[in-house]
Amino acid sequence: MEDRELIEKIIQGQEDLFSIIIDKYKNKVFSIIYSFCGQTSDCEDIAQNVFIKIFKALPKFKFESEFSTWMYRIVINETITISKKKKHNVLPLDINNSEDEEKSNLIDFLKSNDNTERELMQKETQKMVQEALGKLKDNYKMVLTLRDIEDYSYEEIAKMMDASVENVKIWIFRARNRLKEILTEGGNLK
Amino acid sequence: MNCNKAQELISQYIDNELSAQSVSELLKHFEECDKCKQDYIMLKNIKTVLSKAPKKELSSDFTASVMNKIKSENVKKDDNVVMLGSFFNSFKKKLVMAAGFLFIVASSSFFFMHETGINKQNSENYASAGMEYYFGYNSYYDSDDIDDDDYEEYISMFC
């Protein structure tokens, strides 16, 4: 059954069909939340609340766009909103306090053109880059999460964030440069 | 190609979103500029690190949990959801409320002036400040084109 038909039936009262929508999108939705929220333990609770929000908002869906586009806009907005409320639970950025040697090693490592993927997956590197990502503004953090972690295209991100492709390109460009500044200069730049 | 242009294109190059022509120009720039080449390598490595971020599986009873919550909490479908346009809707509401408040304050001030017996001369002084807007002149006395009836009508708004 297509999304459109499902949504019409759910709105008309067949609410159990919402479980099909959840099954279809839960992994992608959870993945966005998990990546954006800094891999905290309560991501599953956040995902549950996001799906409840989607269910409650169904009567507002006007069938003028793809259901998935409309749904992801709610996912992104709710994720950012909930993440702000729970900011104290997110892993704190510790780059300023990182050992100088460790930080220096990371920068040298990231500047090297000879790294294997296996090396780039090392836990400490992951941790420092993730912490730097957590220090970006929400919209920059979201575009990088969607592009680099979740591998969505510019066009998909533009639809999901209700923005133009050109804006998405600019946000990604700025976000990457800001991330580089945080990693190389400790995140003290305005 | 200068460095500013190269920096703009690096991000799209990393995402394989550049035209062949732009790629060629960018690679040529890298041969001449070590700084931009270094930036490219670092940004590419950061992207690779992010793309290898650990993933987590959802628990197998996720769907059942959400459906149970919907049923047990008797969740009603409503409008209380954050959408991109909601900020602007909320802003509009606040703007209308602010305009209403200002209107009440302004009306109250004029009513107060009237009730407390501000004389006509004072009112004229207040009114003269608005004459430029009302008549298009700085002062009643500067213009011979405003007749007494117009002036009386204007002044009557203030007293």
HADDOCK unambig.tbl for C-alpha pairs under 7 A between the chains (distance, minus, plus):
assign (segid A and resid 19 and name CA) (segid B and resid 63 and name CA) 6.18 0.50 0.50
assign (segid A and resid 19 and name CA) (segid B and resid 67 and name CA) 6.71 0.50 0.50
assign (segid A and resid 22 and name CA) (segid B and resid 63 and name CA) 6.14 0.50 0.50
assign (segid A and resid 23 and name CA) (segid B and resid 63 and name CA) 6.49 0.50 0.50
assign (segid A and resid 48 and name CA) (segid B and resid 66 and name CA) 5.64 0.50 0.50
assign (segid A and resid 52 and name CA) (segid B and resid 70 and name CA) 6.78 0.50 0.50
assign (segid A and resid 53 and name CA) (segid B and resid 81 and name CA) 6.32 0.50 0.50
assign (segid A and resid 55 and name CA) (segid B and resid 77 and name CA) 6.44 0.50 0.50
assign (segid A and resid 56 and name CA) (segid B and resid 76 and name CA) 6.04 0.50 0.50
assign (segid A and resid 56 and name CA) (segid B and resid 77 and name CA) 3.60 0.50 0.50
assign (segid A and resid 56 and name CA) (segid B and resid 78 and name CA) 5.13 0.50 0.50
assign (segid A and resid 57 and name CA) (segid B and resid 77 and name CA) 5.89 0.50 0.50
assign (segid A and resid 57 and name CA) (segid B and resid 78 and name CA) 5.72 0.50 0.50
assign (segid A and resid 57 and name CA) (segid B and resid 79 and name CA) 5.82 0.50 0.50
assign (segid A and resid 57 and name CA) (segid B and resid 81 and name CA) 6.29 0.50 0.50
assign (segid A and resid 58 and name CA) (segid B and resid 77 and name CA) 6.76 0.50 0.50
assign (segid A and resid 59 and name CA) (segid B and resid 77 and name CA) 6.76 0.50 0.50
assign (segid A and resid 60 and name CA) (segid B and resid 79 and name CA) 6.98 0.50 0.50
assign (segid A and resid 74 and name CA) (segid B and resid 82 and name CA) 6.79 0.50 0.50
assign (segid A and resid 74 and name CA) (segid B and resid 83 and name CA) 6.11 0.50 0.50
assign (segid A and resid 77 and name CA) (segid B and resid 82 and name CA) 6.42 0.50 0.50
assign (segid A and resid 77 and name CA) (segid B and resid 83 and name CA) 6.62 0.50 0.50
assign (segid A and resid 78 and name CA) (segid B and resid 82 and name CA) 6.60 0.50 0.50
assign (segid A and resid 110 and name CA) (segid B and resid 42 and name CA) 5.09 0.50 0.50
assign (segid A and resid 110 and name CA) (segid B and resid 45 and name CA) 5.75 0.50 0.50
assign (segid A and resid 110 and name CA) (segid B and resid 46 and name CA) 6.90 0.50 0.50
assign (segid A and resid 111 and name CA) (segid B and resid 38 and name CA) 6.30 0.50 0.50
assign (segid A and resid 111 and name CA) (segid B and resid 41 and name CA) 5.97 0.50 0.50
assign (segid A and resid 111 and name CA) (segid B and resid 42 and name CA) 4.74 0.50 0.50
assign (segid A and resid 113 and name CA) (segid B and resid 41 and name CA) 6.19 0.50 0.50
assign (segid A and resid 120 and name CA) (segid B and resid 49 and name CA) 5.39 0.50 0.50
assign (segid A and resid 121 and name CA) (segid B and resid 49 and name CA) 6.11 0.50 0.50
assign (segid A and resid 121 and name CA) (segid B and resid 52 and name CA) 6.00 0.50 0.50
assign (segid A and resid 126 and name CA) (segid B and resid 49 and name CA) 6.32 0.50 0.50
assign (segid A and resid 126 and name CA) (segid B and resid 53 and name CA) 6.72 0.50 0.50
assign (segid A and resid 148 and name CA) (segid B and resid 47 and name CA) 5.79 0.50 0.50
assign (segid A and resid 148 and name CA) (segid B and resid 50 and name CA) 5.93 0.50 0.50
assign (segid A and resid 148 and name CA) (segid B and resid 51 and name CA) 5.36 0.50 0.50
assign (segid A and resid 149 and name CA) (segid B and resid 50 and name CA) 5.42 0.50 0.50
assign (segid A and resid 149 and name CA) (segid B and resid 51 and name CA) 4.48 0.50 0.50
assign (segid A and resid 149 and name CA) (segid B and resid 53 and name CA) 6.74 0.50 0.50
assign (segid A and resid 173 and name CA) (segid B and resid 8 and name CA) 6.82 0.50 0.50
assign (segid A and resid 173 and name CA) (segid B and resid 11 and name CA) 5.40 0.50 0.50
assign (segid A and resid 176 and name CA) (segid B and resid 43 and name CA) 6.86 0.50 0.50
